Amino acid sequence: MAVCVAVIAKENYPLYIRSIPTENELKFHYMVHTSLDVVDEKISAMGKALVDQRELYLGLLYPTEDYKMFRKLHNSYTDVMCNPFYNPGDRIQSRAFDGMVTSMMIQVC
């Protein structure tokens, strides 16, 4: 079940966060930002010492049977990035992307 979707920029900050139900929205924002801190710590540790590349692997972040759901999300994200009016690095404010995420979350719930 997807209850929160976050799109992260390559500079390690969220471009888009959406959660359902909304009463736990602050909890999910905290989880996303905490996860970003973990990734940032792993990357900075690699810069300080020669760390094995395999140590950066965080594990499978979603079950393989949910692949179609994430493929749909990826296709919609690609559409946002290909929009000539979108500036990479800005927050995602596309109504089509937001509608797709909402429909994806409603289907799963």
SULWO-V333076 format. One record per residue. SS is DSSP state (~ for helix, > for strand, _ for the rest). Layout:
ss=<SS & SS>
This chain:
ss=<_ & _ & _ & > & > & > & > & > & _ & _ & _ & _ & _ & > & > & > & > & > & > & _ & _ & ~ & ~ & ~ & ~ & ~ & ~ & ~ & ~ & ~ & ~ & ~ & ~ & ~ & ~ & ~ & ~ & ~ & ~ & ~ & ~ & ~ & ~ & ~ & ~ & ~ & ~ & ~ & _ & _ & _ & _ & ~ & ~ & ~ & ~ & _ & _ & _ & _ & _ & _ & _ & ~ & ~ & ~ & ~ & ~ & ~ & ~ & ~ & ~ & ~ & ~ & ~ & ~ & ~ & ~ & ~ & ~ & ~ & ~ & _ & _ & _ & _ & _ & _ & _ & _ & _ & _ & _ & _ & ~ & ~ & ~ & ~ & ~ & ~ & ~ & ~ & ~ & ~ & ~ & ~ & ~ & ~ & _>
